[in-house]
Amino acid sequence: MIAHVRGPVAAVTLTSAVLDVGGVGLQVMCTPGTIATLRIGREVQLSTSMVVREDSLTIFGFATPDERD
């Protein structure tokens, strides 16, 4: 399980953000409330939940651990 990710925000869309984590662009699906707090270039830490399916690995990011839980 990936408990959190940290890095500068590289891109933001309506449903996700890309964080530069150790030189890798990691797409994180986010709630609208979390998306509203993100700014390109700013370093953030997001609490995460990873969903593993047969055809995909999806990481969901949240502004706080309480929001994730």
N, C-alpha and C positions, 0 to 999 in steps of 0.2 A: 504494500500500500504506500502511496505517496501522500504524506500528511500535509505538506505545504510546499510551495514553490516561491522563489524570490528572484527578482531581477528587474531590470528596466523594462518598461512597457514599450514594445516595438510597434504595435498596431492595435487599433480598437475597432470593432464592428458593433452592430446592434446586439449580437448574441455572444460574442467571444472577444478575447484579447490574446495577443501574442506576446509572451515574455521571453526575453533573451536570457536563458538559463545556461550559463557556462558555454556560451557560444552557439547554443542550439535554440532555434525559435520554437517555443512550446505553445501550441494553441490550447487555450483554456476556455471552456464554455462557462459563461457567467450569468448571474441574475441581473436584471436591469438596475437594481440598486447598487450592485458592485460595479457594473460598467460605468455608472455615473461618477464614481470616485476616481476612475483611472485617467491618467494623463500621459500622453506619449513622452518618453524620455525619463519619466519619474520612476524611481525604484519602488517596488511594492512587494509585499509578501501576502500571498493568498493561501488560506486554508483550502485543502482540496479533498475531493472524493473521486476515486477512479472506478469507472464501470467497465468491466471486461465482458465483451460479447464475442460470439463466434467470428464475426467479421470486423470488429473494431475495438479499440481501446480509447475511451473518452475520459478526459479529465475535466471535472467541474470545479470551478474556483469560487470562493466566497470571501467576503471582506473580513469576516471574523469566524473563529471556531464555533461560536454559538449559532451563527447563521447556517453553518455547515451541518451542525447537529440537528 
